[in-house]
Amino acid sequence: MKRSILLFLAAVTSLPGFGQKPLVESPHFTVYMGPQEKRDIGTTVGEFIGGDEDAFYTFFENKKATTYSKYGYDLKRKLTKAIQPTKENGVQKNEFHFEVGDRIYEFFSITDGKAKTNKLLCRTLDKGKLMMNKDATEIFTLKGEAYYKEFKNAFTQIDVSPNGELFLIAVKLPEEKDRFRKFRFMVFDKNFKLIWEKDEKFFINKDLKFKVVNRDWVSAGGGNFFFRMGNTGSHKAFDVGDDGEVVTWGVQDNGRGTDPEDRLETYVFKITKDKTINARVGFKDKRILSYSIGLADNGEVMISGFYNNDMKSKINLIDGAFLSYWNVESGEPTHISFDPFTDEFKMQYWSEKKVKDYEKEKEKGKNRVGMDRYYLDYTIQKEDGGVILLAERFYTYTQRIGKVSIQKYVHDNILIINVDADGNIQWSKQIPKHQDSSNPNSVGYELAYTNDKLYFLYNDNFKNIAPAWDGKKVYMFSGGDNPVVLAVCDMTNGGELTRKQVWTTEKAGGMFETGGKVDQLFADEWIVYIQGGKGTQRLVRVELK
């Protein structure tokens, strides 16, 4: 699941190749391919959940049991164990896993329809035996009016503080008659001792609708929600700082009768045990199209993203990048800056048709160079106080073949915008690609950031990386035996870009898919799951240099 985040990664020592012969070796990465194995029920990799110096661990769940598998770094399975649900009344379901230090945590829910209760519990995994430790801790119980027939409707998010010492668990409580969003916040130490707990209802004006940013309401596209980020409508709604302070944000809709520039008002909240404060954040001269909000290293709130020069424009073209810092206590910004993209950057990979259309517009006296709508996927906070903004053009359409309608997913070029602490664009790059597929998991990209380099893994068309490519026309990927490409952006060398084929569908024996099938278990390593035909599967390891 792709989401907009402030990204922080720690460096670790690279793991050895364990005597394997590399499939591909380059100055920037090395690829190792594991053996093709049978995909029995219960051994399919559903999710990568963690790793250590000896092995990494996967998880798969079906209606009967939860299965954990342990793989060595030779990419061979060492151990598999099926774990039966606990003997409690109700439906048990795993909700999410996360790893902090050397511990893997499993959060699971138990929904009891007769007792009308939802429980969320947490326990740790014994890596050696692949069994759950007997340390299950009840995080919360919902009952009575707070009960959900399906626990998934209690939008639940976990966040870890930057220093790894605190956990935040936030759960959406059912709406009351006033229809305002209500959440319960619980902050724990790393031993799951509760530090503070608080229920918070979100609204600014009781007569108007207010929406906290989370997956319950975010549109998949369109509408007036100009702040939507990422290609899946997925959000990290809450951040917890090292001091246990929680930050979130949301939007008040003033209604269709107001001017477009005044309709949606964005507010940032800081929540502690004792108080909740908020501040309206806004930009008077620019139309903000896509942005991220989160805690900065200095304790302020950082907001950055893309803008349009025309506040009243109905065309979603991005003209440049912005960076701002806000003091929520005073309600005032401490820094706001805007920097435009050059026309050369905007037009770098325009098609011949688009260039001709633009020339015709110029003849009519219209000289508007704009980039089509790009959605912000990641915001990486740099040590110097600046940011790296990563975005991708994305849209869907319906293709009719006879009487059949097929939903198609299009993911175009990737933008890399390097912004300094003053908000000036140091350099900007585009990674050319054009993906058009009915499989939403075969398009998009995976990101890693380590050793001052950005790594992008995605499906592409052979022609785009061929030696004879003219650097202009971007050819479409739609499937078949096309290469998986790794593009590397060197942050210390002015954003120098290199692209190289890492494997093909035929070589891997199956399709490379984004999302839960790829994980950066360590700062300098990817593990990739390949599901093949005829009940086969394979793992690939990519060492990042």
C-alpha positions in Angstrom: 0.0 0.0 0.0 1.5 3.3 -1.1 1.2 6.2 1.3 2.6 9.7 1.9 5.1 9.8 4.7 8.0 11.6 6.3 10.6 8.9 5.6 13.3 8.1 8.1 15.6 5.2 7.5 18.6 3.9 9.5 21.7 2.4 8.0 22.8 -1.2 8.7 25.6 -3.4 7.5 25.1 -5.1 4.1 24.4 -8.8 4.2 26.7 -11.2 2.3 25.7 -13.2 -0.8 26.0 -16.5 1.1 27.9 -18.1 -1.7 25.2 -17.4 -4.3 26.0 -16.5 -7.8 24.6 -13.0 -8.6 22.0 -12.8 -11.3 22.9 -9.2 -12.0 25.7 -7.1 -10.5 26.3 -3.4 -11.0 28.0 -0.5 -9.2 24.7 0.3 -7.5 23.1 -3.1 -6.7 23.5 -6.9 -6.8 20.6 -9.3 -7.5 20.3 -12.8 -6.1 17.4 -15.1 -7.2 16.2 -18.0 -5.1 15.0 -21.4 -6.2 11.6 -21.9 -7.6 9.5 -23.7 -5.1 6.0 -25.2 -4.9 3.3 -22.8 -3.6 1.4 -25.1 -1.3 -1.6 -23.7 0.6 -0.2 -22.2 3.8 3.3 -21.5 2.4 2.3 -18.7 0.1 4.0 -15.5 1.1 1.3 -13.0 2.1 3.5 -10.4 3.7 7.2 -9.9 4.8 7.1 -9.0 8.5 10.7 -8.7 9.6 14.3 -9.8 9.4 17.5 -10.2 11.4 21.1 -11.2 10.7 20.2 -14.8 10.3 16.9 -14.9 8.5 13.8 -13.1 7.4 10.1 -13.9 8.2 6.9 -14.1 6.2 3.3 -14.4 7.1 0.2 -15.9 5.4 -3.3 -16.1 6.7 -6.3 -18.1 5.6 -9.6 -19.0 7.3 -8.2 -22.0 9.1 -4.8 -20.8 10.4 -2.0 -18.3 10.4 1.2 -19.5 8.8 4.7 -18.2 9.5 7.8 -19.1 7.5 11.5 -18.5 8.1 13.9 -18.0 5.1 17.6 -17.9 5.1 19.5 -15.4 3.1 20.2 -18.1 0.5 16.4 -17.5 -0.2 15.5 -21.1 0.8 12.7 -21.8 3.3 14.1 -23.2 6.6 10.9 -23.6 8.7 7.1 -23.2 8.4 4.6 -23.3 11.3 0.8 -23.0 11.2 -0.7 -21.4 14.2 -4.3 -22.0 15.1 -6.6 -19.2 16.4 -6.8 -18.7 20.2 -9.6 -20.5 22.0 -11.8 -17.5 22.6 -15.3 -16.8 21.5 -15.5 -14.8 18.3 -13.8 -14.3 15.0 -10.0 -13.9 15.3 -8.1 -12.0 12.6 -4.6 -10.6 12.2 -4.7 -6.9 11.6 -1.0 -5.9 11.1 2.6 -6.6 12.0 5.6 -4.4 12.7 9.2 -4.8 13.7 11.1 -2.6 16.2 14.6 -3.6 17.0 14.8 -7.4 17.1 11.1 -7.9 18.0 8.3 -8.7 15.7 4.9 -7.7 17.0 1.5 -9.1 15.8 -1.7 -7.3 16.4 -4.9 -9.4 16.2 -8.5 -8.7 16.8 -11.3 -10.9 18.2 -14.9 -9.9 17.3 -17.6 -11.6 19.4 -21.0 -11.0 17.9 -22.9 -12.4 20.8 -21.1 -10.4 23.5 -20.9 -7.4 21.1 -17.3 -6.8 21.8 -14.2 -6.0 19.7 -10.8 -6.7 21.2 -7.4 -5.7 19.9 -4.5 -7.6 21.4 -0.7 -7.6 20.7 1.9 -10.4 21.1 5.4 -11.1 19.9 6.9 -13.8 17.7 9.4 -16.4 18.9 11.6 -16.3 15.9 13.4 -19.6 16.7 10.3 -21.7 17.1 8.0 -19.6 14.8 5.4 -19.6 17.5 3.7 -16.8 19.3 5.0 -16.0 22.7 2.6 -16.2 25.6 2.7 -12.4 26.2 -0.5 -11.3 24.6 -1.5 -7.9 25.9 -5.0 -6.5 25.5 -4.8 -3.0 23.9 -8.4 -2.1 24.0 -12.0 -3.4 24.0 -14.9 -1.8 22.2 -18.4 -2.7 23.4 -21.9 -1.5 23.7 -22.4 1.6 21.4 -18.7 1.4 20.4 -19.0 -2.1 19.0 -18.4 -2.8 15.3 -19.8 -5.9 13.5 -16.6 -5.9 11.5 -13.4 -4.8 13.2 -12.0 -3.4 10.0 -14.5 -0.5 10.2 -12.7 0.7 13.4 -9.9 2.4 11.3 -6.9 1.5 13.5 -3.4 2.9 12.9 -0.2 2.3 14.8 2.8 4.6 14.7 6.3 4.4 16.3 8.1 7.5 17.5 11.4 8.4 15.6 13.5 7.0 18.5 11.5 3.7 18.7 10.6 4.2 22.4 6.9 5.0 22.1 3.9 3.4 20.2 0.8 5.2 19.3 -2.4 3.3 18.7 -5.4 5.3 17.3 -8.8 3.8 16.7 -11.9 5.4 15.2 -14.9 5.2 17.5 -18.4 5.0 16.0 -19.9 8.4 15.2 -22.5 9.7 17.6 -25.6 11.7 16.7 -23.5 14.8 15.9 -21.7 12.9 13.2 -18.2 14.3 14.1 -15.2 12.0 13.8 -14.1 10.6 17.1 -10.8 8.8 17.9 -9.2 7.1 20.9 -5.5 7.7 21.2 -3.3 5.5 23.3 0.4 6.1 23.8 2.5 3.2 25.1 6.2 2.6 25.9 8.0 -0.3 24.1 6.8 -2.8 26.8 3.2 -1.7 26.1 2.8 0.0 29.4 0.1 2.7 28.8 1.5 6.2 29.3 -1.7 8.2 28.4 -5.0 7.7 26.8 -7.6 10.1 25.5 -10.8 10.2 23.4 -10.9 13.2 21.0 -13.7 14.5 18.8 -12.7 16.5 15.8 -14.6 19.6 14.7 -14.0 23.3 14.2 -17.5 24.7 13.4 -20.3 22.5 14.8 -22.5 23.6 11.9 -20.0 22.4 9.2 -18.6 19.1 8.2 -15.0 18.3 9.4 -13.0 15.4 8.1 -9.9 13.9 9.7 -7.6 12.6 7.0 -7.8 8.8 7.0 -8.8 6.0 4.7 -12.5 6.1 5.7 -13.4 9.0 3.5 -10.5 9.8 1.1 -11.7 9.8 -2.4 -10.0 7.6 -5.0 -9.8 10.7 -7.2 -11.7 13.8 -8.3 -13.9 15.9 -6.2 -12.6 18.9 -4.3 -10.2 17.0 -2.1 -7.1 18.7 -3.6 -5.0 17.5 -0.7 -5.2 13.8 -1.7 -1.8 12.2 -1.8 -0.5 8.9 -3.1 -2.0 6.6 -5.7 -4.2 4.5 -3.4 -5.9 7.2 -1.3 -4.0 5.8 1.7 -2.8 8.0 4.5 -0.8 7.9 7.6 -3.3 9.9 9.6 -1.4 10.3 12.9 2.2 10.9 13.9 3.7 10.5 17.4 6.8 12.3 18.4 9.5 11.3 20.9 7.7 13.2 23.6 4.4 11.4 23.1 2.8 14.3 21.3 0.4 13.3 18.5 0.0 15.3 15.3 -2.9 15.0 12.8 -4.7 17.2 10.3 -8.0 17.5 8.6 -10.3 19.7 6.4 -13.4 21.6 7.0 -15.8 21.9 4.1 -17.6 25.3 4.1 -20.0 24.2 1.4 -20.6 24.6 -2.3 -22.0 28.1 -1.9 -18.5 29.6 -0.9 -15.8 30.7 -3.3 -13.6 27.8 -4.4 -10.5 29.3 -2.7 -12.4 29.6 0.6 -14.4 26.3 0.5 -11.9 24.0 2.1 -10.0 25.0 5.2 -7.1 22.8 6.5 -6.3 22.5 10.2 -3.4 20.9 12.0 -3.9 19.4 15.5 -1.4 18.7 18.3 -2.8 16.3 20.9 -1.4 15.5 24.4 -2.9 14.0 27.4 -3.8 17.4 28.9 -4.8 19.5 25.9 -5.5 19.6 22.2 -4.6 22.7 20.2 -5.2 23.5 16.5 -4.2 26.0 13.9 -5.5 26.8 10.5 -2.9 26.5 7.8 -3.3 28.1 4.4 -1.7 29.8 1.5 -3.3 32.9 0.1 -1.6 33.4 -3.2 -1.2 29.8 -4.5 -3.5 26.9 -5.1 -2.1 23.9 -3.2 -2.7 20.7 -5.2 -0.9 17.9 -3.3 0.9 18.0 0.0 2.1 16.1 3.0 2.0 17.2 6.7 4.1 15.8 9.5 6.3 16.4 12.4 9.7 18.0 11.6 12.9 17.3 13.5 12.7 20.7 15.2 9.2 20.0 16.7 7.3 22.2 14.2 4.9 20.9 11.6 6.3 20.7 8.1 4.0 21.1 5.1 5.4 20.6 1.6 4.2 19.7 -1.9 3.1 21.2 -5.2 1.2 24.3 -6.1 -0.6 26.0 -9.0 0.0 29.8 -9.6 -3.6 30.6 -10.2 -5.7 30.4 -7.0 -8.9 30.2 -9.0 -7.7 27.8 -11.7 -9.9 24.8 -12.4 -7.1 23.0 -14.2 -5.0 20.7 -12.0 -1.5 21.7 -13.4 1.4 21.8 -11.1 3.7 24.8 -11.5 6.3 24.2 -8.8 7.2 23.0 -5.3 6.7 24.6 -1.9 8.1 24.2 1.7 6.7 25.6 4.9 7.1 25.2 8.7 4.3 26.1 11.2 4.2 26.8 14.9 0.8 25.3 15.9 0.9 27.0 19.3 1.0 30.5 17.7 -0.9 29.5 14.6 1.6 31.2 12.4 4.1 29.9 9.9 7.8 30.3 10.6 8.7 29.8 6.9 6.9 29.6 3.6 8.6 29.5 0.2 7.6 28.6 -3.4 9.9 27.8 -6.3 8.7 27.2 -9.9 9.7 24.4 -12.2 11.5 25.4 -15.4 9.6 25.1 -18.7 12.4 22.7 -19.9 11.7 20.4 -17.0 7.9 20.5 -17.5 8.2 19.7 -21.2 11.0 17.1 -21.0 9.0 14.0 -22.0 6.1 15.6 -23.8 4.8 13.6 -26.8 4.9 15.1 -30.3 1.2 15.6 -30.2 1.3 17.5 -27.0 4.1 19.8 -28.3 2.1 20.5 -31.4 -1.0 21.3 -29.4 1.1 23.7 -27.2 2.4 25.4 -30.3 -1.1 26.0 -31.6 -2.1 27.5 -28.2 0.9 29.8 -28.4 -0.3 31.0 -31.8 -3.6 32.0 -30.1 -1.7 34.0 -27.5 -1.9 31.4 -24.8 1.6 30.5 -23.4 0.7 28.3 -20.5 3.3 25.5 -19.8 2.0 23.3 -17.0 2.6 19.7 -15.8 -0.3 17.4 -15.7 -1.5 16.5 -12.2 1.1 14.6 -10.3 0.3 13.0 -6.9 2.8 13.3 -4.0 3.8 9.8 -2.8 6.7 10.4 -0.4 8.3 13.3 1.4 11.8 12.6 2.7 13.0 15.0 5.3 16.7 15.8 4.9 19.2 16.6 7.6 19.7 20.1 6.3 16.0 20.9 6.9 15.0 20.5 3.2 13.0 17.8 1.6 12.9 15.4 -1.3 9.5 15.2 -3.0 8.6 12.1 -4.9 5.5 12.0 -7.1 3.9 10.1 -10.0 1.3 10.9 -12.5 -1.7 8.6 -12.1 -5.1 8.1 -13.6 -7.7 5.4 -14.5 -10.0 4.9 -17.4 -12.5 2.3 -18.6 -11.8 0.3 -21.8 -14.7 -1.4 -23.6 -14.0 -4.6 -25.5 -17.3 -5.6 -27.0 -19.8 -5.8 -24.1 -17.0 -6.1 -21.5 -15.7 -3.1 -19.6 -12.1 -3.2 -18.2 -10.7 -0.8 -15.6 -7.2 0.3 -16.7 -4.6 1.9 -14.4 -2.1 4.3 -15.8 1.1 5.3 -14.0 3.4 7.7 -15.8 6.8 9.4 -15.1 8.2 9.7 -11.6 9.3 13.2 -10.3 12.2 13.7 -8.0 12.4 17.2 -6.5 15.3 18.1 -4.2 14.4 21.2 -2.1 16.8 22.9 0.3 16.0 24.3 3.7 15.1 27.7 2.2 12.6 26.1 -0.2 14.7 26.5 -3.3 14.8 23.6 -5.8 18.4 22.4 -6.0 17.6 20.1 -8.9 14.7 18.2 -10.3 14.6 15.0 -12.3 12.0 12.8 -14.2 12.2 9.0 -14.5 10.4 8.3 -17.8 7.8 5.5 -17.9 4.3 4.8 -19.1 2.5 1.9 -17.5 -1.0 1.0 -18.7 -2.5 -2.2 -17.2 -5.7 -3.8 -15.9 -3.6 -5.2 -13.0 -3.2 -2.4 -10.5 -0.3 -4.3 -8.8 1.8 -4.4 -11.9 2.1 -0.6 -12.2 3.6 2.0 -9.9 7.0 1.6 -8.2 8.8 0.6 -5.1 11.1 3.0 -3.3 14.2 2.7 -1.2 16.5 5.4 0.2 19.9 4.5 1.5 23.6 5.4 1.2 22.5 8.9 -0.2 20.8 7.2 -3.2 17.2 6.7 -4.2 16.2 3.4 -5.7 13.1 2.8 -7.8 11.9 -0.7 -8.8 9.2 -0.9 -11.5 8.0 -2.7 -14.6 8.9 -1.1 -17.9 9.0 -1.6 -21.7 12.2 -3.0 -23.2 12.4 0.0 -25.6 12.8 2.6 -22.8 16.1 1.2 -21.7 17.5 0.0 -25.1 20.8 1.6 -26.2 19.0 3.0 -29.3 16.3 4.8 -27.2 16.2 8.5 -28.4 15.4 9.8 -24.9 12.1 11.4 -26.1 9.3 9.0 -26.8 8.3 6.9 -23.7 7.0 3.5 -24.7 4.1 1.8 -22.9 4.4 -1.2 -20.5 1.2 -3.3 -20.5 2.5 -6.7 -19.5 4.2 -9.7 -21.1 7.9 -10.5 -20.8 9.1 -7.0 -20.2 12.0 -6.1 -17.8 11.9 -5.1 -14.2 14.0 -2.0 -14.1 15.9 -0.5 -11.2 16.5 3.3 -11.5 19.1 4.8 -9.2 19.2 8.5 -8.3 22.5 9.6 -6.8 21.8 12.4 -4.3 25.4 13.3 -3.8 26.1 13.7 -7.5 23.4 16.3 -8.5 20.7 13.7 -9.0 22.5 11.6 -11.6 20.2 8.9 -12.9 21.0 5.4 -14.1 18.5 2.7 -15.2 19.2 -1.0 -15.6 17.3 -4.2 -16.2 17.3 -6.5 -13.1 15.3 -9.4 -14.5 12.4 -10.3 -16.8 9.1 -12.0 -16.1 10.3 -15.1 -18.0 13.6 -15.3 -16.0 11.8 -14.9 -12.6 8.9 -17.3 -13.6 6.2 -14.8 -12.7 5.2 -11.1 -12.5 6.8 -8.5 -10.3 4.1 -6.8 -8.3 4.3 -3.7 -6.1 2.6 -3.3 -2.7 2.9 -6.1 -0.1 5.0 -8.3 -2.3 8.1 -6.2 -1.8 9.7 -5.1 1.4 12.8 -3.2 2.4 13.6 -5.3 5.4 16.9 -3.5 5.9 18.1 -0.1 4.8 20.2 -1.6 2.1 18.2 -4.6 0.9 14.9 -5.5 -0.8 13.2 -8.9 -0.6 10.8 -9.5 -3.6 8.1 -12.2 -3.9 7.4 -13.6 -7.3 4.2 -15.7 -7.8 4.4 -17.9 -10.8 2.1 -20.1 -12.7 1.3 -23.8 -12.0 1.5 -23.2 -8.2 5.1 -21.9 -8.0 6.8 -19.0 -6.2 10.3 -17.6 -5.9 12.1 -15.0 -3.8 14.5 -12.4 -5.1 17.0 -10.4 -3.0 18.3 -7.0 -4.2 21.4 -5.7 -2.3 21.6 -1.9 -2.6 25.1 -0.4 -2.6 
